[in-house]
Amino acid sequence: MELESASNASGAGLYSPRVRLQITTDAPCHTRAAMCRTTTHKYVKRLYEQDELYDLAADPLEETNVVDDPAYSDILVSLKERMLRWYMETCDVVPRETDTP
């Protein structure tokens, strides 16, 4: 089976590096994240780690995470809302026709 060979025990499969990171107890481990950016800011929502917010105009190399800086709270809320709206518009499409019993 393709999935089995991709994540085989020998670690030679295509997905083995990712699988190994997902099942390890050593930090850091691979987790999920989503990103939203504008021309001036970048927001990264992380499932298990701290979120990230970067001021791309002042910090184009993204070296300073300003997610906890109160001066950026309005921008943070705006990007979170933008991301939520995008997910709501694009996820979980409701079918037009109902199933017949």
mmCIF file of the C-alpha atoms, coordinates in Angstrom:
data_MODEL
# 
_entry.id   MODEL 
# 
loop_
_atom_site.group_PDB 
_atom_site.id 
_atom_site.type_symbol 
_atom_site.label_atom_id 
_atom_site.label_alt_id 
_atom_site.label_comp_id 
_atom_site.label_asym_id 
_atom_site.label_entity_id 
_atom_site.label_seq_id 
_atom_site.pdbx_PDB_ins_code 
_atom_site.Cartn_x 
_atom_site.Cartn_y 
_atom_site.Cartn_z 
_atom_site.occupancy 
_atom_site.B_iso_or_equiv 
_atom_site.pdbx_formal_charge 
_atom_site.auth_seq_id 
_atom_site.auth_comp_id 
_atom_site.auth_asym_id 
_atom_site.auth_atom_id 
_atom_site.pdbx_PDB_model_num 
ATOM 1   C CA . MET A 1 1   ? 0.000   0.000  0.000  1.00 0.00 ? 1   MET A CA 1 
ATOM 2   C CA . GLU A 1 2   ? 1.313   3.489  -0.909 1.00 0.00 ? 2   GLU A CA 1 
ATOM 3   C CA . LEU A 1 3   ? 0.759   5.037  2.535  1.00 0.00 ? 3   LEU A CA 1 
ATOM 4   C CA . GLU A 1 4   ? 2.542   2.186  4.268  1.00 0.00 ? 4   GLU A CA 1 
ATOM 5   C CA . SER A 1 5   ? 5.540   2.416  1.971  1.00 0.00 ? 5   SER A CA 1 
ATOM 6   C CA . ALA A 1 6   ? 5.622   6.206  2.350  1.00 0.00 ? 6   ALA A CA 1 
ATOM 7   C CA . SER A 1 7   ? 5.958   5.952  6.114  1.00 0.00 ? 7   SER A CA 1 
ATOM 8   C CA . ASN A 1 8   ? 7.733   2.628  6.486  1.00 0.00 ? 8   ASN A CA 1 
ATOM 9   C CA . ALA A 1 9   ? 9.677   1.678  9.573  1.00 0.00 ? 9   ALA A CA 1 
ATOM 10  C CA . SER A 1 10  ? 13.054  2.128  7.880  1.00 0.00 ? 10  SER A CA 1 
ATOM 11  C CA . GLY A 1 11  ? 12.439  5.877  7.602  1.00 0.00 ? 11  GLY A CA 1 
ATOM 12  C CA . ALA A 1 12  ? 13.187  5.911  3.885  1.00 0.00 ? 12  ALA A CA 1 
ATOM 13  C CA . GLY A 1 13  ? 9.697   6.917  2.778  1.00 0.00 ? 13  GLY A CA 1 
ATOM 14  C CA . LEU A 1 14  ? 8.640   10.286 1.432  1.00 0.00 ? 14  LEU A CA 1 
ATOM 15  C CA . TYR A 1 15  ? 6.700   11.229 4.574  1.00 0.00 ? 15  TYR A CA 1 
ATOM 16  C CA . SER A 1 16  ? 8.973   9.627  7.167  1.00 0.00 ? 16  SER A CA 1 
ATOM 17  C CA . PRO A 1 17  ? 10.664  12.877 8.288  1.00 0.00 ? 17  PRO A CA 1 
ATOM 18  C CA . ARG A 1 18  ? 7.291   14.469 9.003  1.00 0.00 ? 18  ARG A CA 1 
ATOM 19  C CA . VAL A 1 19  ? 5.863   11.357 10.666 1.00 0.00 ? 19  VAL A CA 1 
ATOM 20  C CA . ARG A 1 20  ? 8.977   11.055 12.839 1.00 0.00 ? 20  ARG A CA 1 
ATOM 21  C CA . LEU A 1 21  ? 8.553   14.681 13.967 1.00 0.00 ? 21  LEU A CA 1 
ATOM 22  C CA . GLN A 1 22  ? 4.861   14.182 14.713 1.00 0.00 ? 22  GLN A CA 1 
ATOM 23  C CA . ILE A 1 23  ? 5.382   11.149 16.949 1.00 0.00 ? 23  ILE A CA 1 
ATOM 24  C CA . THR A 1 24  ? 8.469   12.290 18.827 1.00 0.00 ? 24  THR A CA 1 
ATOM 25  C CA . THR A 1 25  ? 8.368   13.312 22.459 1.00 0.00 ? 25  THR A CA 1 
ATOM 26  C CA . ASP A 1 26  ? 11.415  15.529 21.995 1.00 0.00 ? 26  ASP A CA 1 
ATOM 27  C CA . ALA A 1 27  ? 10.835  19.224 21.421 1.00 0.00 ? 27  ALA A CA 1 
ATOM 28  C CA . PRO A 1 28  ? 10.391  20.872 19.058 1.00 0.00 ? 28  PRO A CA 1 
ATOM 29  C CA . CYS A 1 29  ? 7.738   18.750 17.425 1.00 0.00 ? 29  CYS A CA 1 
ATOM 30  C CA . HIS A 1 30  ? 5.912   19.357 14.168 1.00 0.00 ? 30  HIS A CA 1 
ATOM 31  C CA . THR A 1 31  ? 2.522   20.957 14.671 1.00 0.00 ? 31  THR A CA 1 
ATOM 32  C CA . ARG A 1 32  ? -0.122  22.722 12.616 1.00 0.00 ? 32  ARG A CA 1 
ATOM 33  C CA . ALA A 1 33  ? -0.097  26.391 11.758 1.00 0.00 ? 33  ALA A CA 1 
ATOM 34  C CA . ALA A 1 34  ? -1.927  28.807 9.480  1.00 0.00 ? 34  ALA A CA 1 
ATOM 35  C CA . MET A 1 35  ? -0.655  32.138 8.172  1.00 0.00 ? 35  MET A CA 1 
ATOM 36  C CA . CYS A 1 36  ? -2.278  35.366 7.060  1.00 0.00 ? 36  CYS A CA 1 
ATOM 37  C CA . ARG A 1 37  ? -0.358  38.321 5.672  1.00 0.00 ? 37  ARG A CA 1 
ATOM 38  C CA . THR A 1 38  ? -0.872  41.767 4.275  1.00 0.00 ? 38  THR A CA 1 
ATOM 39  C CA . THR A 1 39  ? 1.687   44.038 2.653  1.00 0.00 ? 39  THR A CA 1 
ATOM 40  C CA . THR A 1 40  ? 2.675   45.337 6.094  1.00 0.00 ? 40  THR A CA 1 
ATOM 41  C CA . HIS A 1 41  ? 2.088   42.495 8.595  1.00 0.00 ? 41  HIS A CA 1 
ATOM 42  C CA . LYS A 1 42  ? 2.238   38.722 8.918  1.00 0.00 ? 42  LYS A CA 1 
ATOM 43  C CA . TYR A 1 43  ? 0.273   36.669 11.454 1.00 0.00 ? 43  TYR A CA 1 
ATOM 44  C CA . VAL A 1 44  ? 0.926   32.982 12.166 1.00 0.00 ? 44  VAL A CA 1 
ATOM 45  C CA . LYS A 1 45  ? -1.643  31.041 14.195 1.00 0.00 ? 45  LYS A CA 1 
ATOM 46  C CA . ARG A 1 46  ? -0.076  27.995 15.814 1.00 0.00 ? 46  ARG A CA 1 
ATOM 47  C CA . LEU A 1 47  ? -2.078  25.164 17.324 1.00 0.00 ? 47  LEU A CA 1 
ATOM 48  C CA . TYR A 1 48  ? 0.267   24.301 20.204 1.00 0.00 ? 48  TYR A CA 1 
ATOM 49  C CA . GLU A 1 49  ? 2.955   26.979 20.262 1.00 0.00 ? 49  GLU A CA 1 
ATOM 50  C CA . GLN A 1 50  ? 2.869   30.739 20.665 1.00 0.00 ? 50  GLN A CA 1 
ATOM 51  C CA . ASP A 1 51  ? 1.329   32.683 17.791 1.00 0.00 ? 51  ASP A CA 1 
ATOM 52  C CA . GLU A 1 52  ? 3.536   35.056 15.813 1.00 0.00 ? 52  GLU A CA 1 
ATOM 53  C CA . LEU A 1 53  ? 2.996   38.561 14.470 1.00 0.00 ? 53  LEU A CA 1 
ATOM 54  C CA . TYR A 1 54  ? 5.569   40.466 12.448 1.00 0.00 ? 54  TYR A CA 1 
ATOM 55  C CA . ASP A 1 55  ? 5.662   44.083 11.328 1.00 0.00 ? 55  ASP A CA 1 
ATOM 56  C CA . LEU A 1 56  ? 7.037   43.545 7.837  1.00 0.00 ? 56  LEU A CA 1 
ATOM 57  C CA . ALA A 1 57  ? 7.668   47.253 7.263  1.00 0.00 ? 57  ALA A CA 1 
ATOM 58  C CA . ALA A 1 58  ? 9.809   47.649 10.386 1.00 0.00 ? 58  ALA A CA 1 
ATOM 59  C CA . ASP A 1 59  ? 11.124  44.068 10.484 1.00 0.00 ? 59  ASP A CA 1 
ATOM 60  C CA . PRO A 1 60  ? 11.287  42.570 6.963  1.00 0.00 ? 60  PRO A CA 1 
ATOM 61  C CA . LEU A 1 61  ? 13.412  39.627 8.147  1.00 0.00 ? 61  LEU A CA 1 
ATOM 62  C CA . GLU A 1 62  ? 10.741  38.678 10.729 1.00 0.00 ? 62  GLU A CA 1 
ATOM 63  C CA . GLU A 1 63  ? 13.176  38.628 13.637 1.00 0.00 ? 63  GLU A CA 1 
ATOM 64  C CA . THR A 1 64  ? 10.937  40.209 16.297 1.00 0.00 ? 64  THR A CA 1 
ATOM 65  C CA . ASN A 1 65  ? 7.642   38.569 17.222 1.00 0.00 ? 65  ASN A CA 1 
ATOM 66  C CA . VAL A 1 66  ? 5.322   41.391 18.342 1.00 0.00 ? 66  VAL A CA 1 
ATOM 67  C CA . VAL A 1 67  ? 2.266   39.240 19.063 1.00 0.00 ? 67  VAL A CA 1 
ATOM 68  C CA . ASP A 1 68  ? 2.265   40.258 22.753 1.00 0.00 ? 68  ASP A CA 1 
ATOM 69  C CA . ASP A 1 69  ? 2.997   43.936 22.129 1.00 0.00 ? 69  ASP A CA 1 
ATOM 70  C CA . PRO A 1 70  ? -0.097  46.011 23.056 1.00 0.00 ? 70  PRO A CA 1 
ATOM 71  C CA . ALA A 1 71  ? 0.767   48.521 20.329 1.00 0.00 ? 71  ALA A CA 1 
ATOM 72  C CA . TYR A 1 72  ? -0.119  45.838 17.746 1.00 0.00 ? 72  TYR A CA 1 
ATOM 73  C CA . SER A 1 73  ? -3.369  44.624 19.335 1.00 0.00 ? 73  SER A CA 1 
ATOM 74  C CA . ASP A 1 74  ? -5.640  46.213 16.697 1.00 0.00 ? 74  ASP A CA 1 
ATOM 75  C CA . ILE A 1 75  ? -3.588  44.720 13.870 1.00 0.00 ? 75  ILE A CA 1 
ATOM 76  C CA . LEU A 1 76  ? -3.600  41.325 15.573 1.00 0.00 ? 76  LEU A CA 1 
ATOM 77  C CA . VAL A 1 77  ? -7.388  41.354 15.944 1.00 0.00 ? 77  VAL A CA 1 
ATOM 78  C CA . SER A 1 78  ? -7.789  42.469 12.342 1.00 0.00 ? 78  SER A CA 1 
ATOM 79  C CA . LEU A 1 79  ? -5.620  39.632 10.995 1.00 0.00 ? 79  LEU A CA 1 
ATOM 80  C CA . LYS A 1 80  ? -7.342  37.044 13.206 1.00 0.00 ? 80  LYS A CA 1 
ATOM 81  C CA . GLU A 1 81  ? -10.716 38.213 11.900 1.00 0.00 ? 81  GLU A CA 1 
ATOM 82  C CA . ARG A 1 82  ? -9.441  38.122 8.329  1.00 0.00 ? 82  ARG A CA 1 
ATOM 83  C CA . MET A 1 83  ? -8.219  34.559 8.782  1.00 0.00 ? 83  MET A CA 1 
ATOM 84  C CA . LEU A 1 84  ? -11.467 33.450 10.425 1.00 0.00 ? 84  LEU A CA 1 
ATOM 85  C CA . ARG A 1 85  ? -13.526 35.021 7.635  1.00 0.00 ? 85  ARG A CA 1 
ATOM 86  C CA . TRP A 1 86  ? -11.415 33.268 4.993  1.00 0.00 ? 86  TRP A CA 1 
ATOM 87  C CA . TYR A 1 87  ? -11.889 29.905 6.715  1.00 0.00 ? 87  TYR A CA 1 
ATOM 88  C CA . MET A 1 88  ? -15.612 30.463 7.019  1.00 0.00 ? 88  MET A CA 1 
ATOM 89  C CA . GLU A 1 89  ? -15.884 31.412 3.339  1.00 0.00 ? 89  GLU A CA 1 
ATOM 90  C CA . THR A 1 90  ? -13.809 28.502 2.048  1.00 0.00 ? 90  THR A CA 1 
ATOM 91  C CA . CYS A 1 91  ? -14.283 25.576 4.436  1.00 0.00 ? 91  CYS A CA 1 
ATOM 92  C CA . ASP A 1 92  ? -17.118 23.104 4.910  1.00 0.00 ? 92  ASP A CA 1 
ATOM 93  C CA . VAL A 1 93  ? -19.116 23.643 1.753  1.00 0.00 ? 93  VAL A CA 1 
ATOM 94  C CA . VAL A 1 94  ? -22.770 22.840 2.350  1.00 0.00 ? 94  VAL A CA 1 
ATOM 95  C CA . PRO A 1 95  ? -24.254 20.775 -0.502 1.00 0.00 ? 95  PRO A CA 1 
ATOM 96  C CA . ARG A 1 96  ? -27.194 22.267 -2.409 1.00 0.00 ? 96  ARG A CA 1 
ATOM 97  C CA . GLU A 1 97  ? -29.062 18.981 -2.566 1.00 0.00 ? 97  GLU A CA 1 
ATOM 98  C CA . THR A 1 98  ? -29.960 16.854 0.443  1.00 0.00 ? 98  THR A CA 1 
ATOM 99  C CA . ASP A 1 99  ? -29.321 13.135 0.666  1.00 0.00 ? 99  ASP A CA 1 
ATOM 100 C CA . THR A 1 100 ? -32.263 10.895 -0.040 1.00 0.00 ? 100 THR A CA 1 
ATOM 101 C CA . PRO A 1 101 ? -33.032 8.205  2.507  1.00 0.00 ? 101 PRO A CA 1 
# 
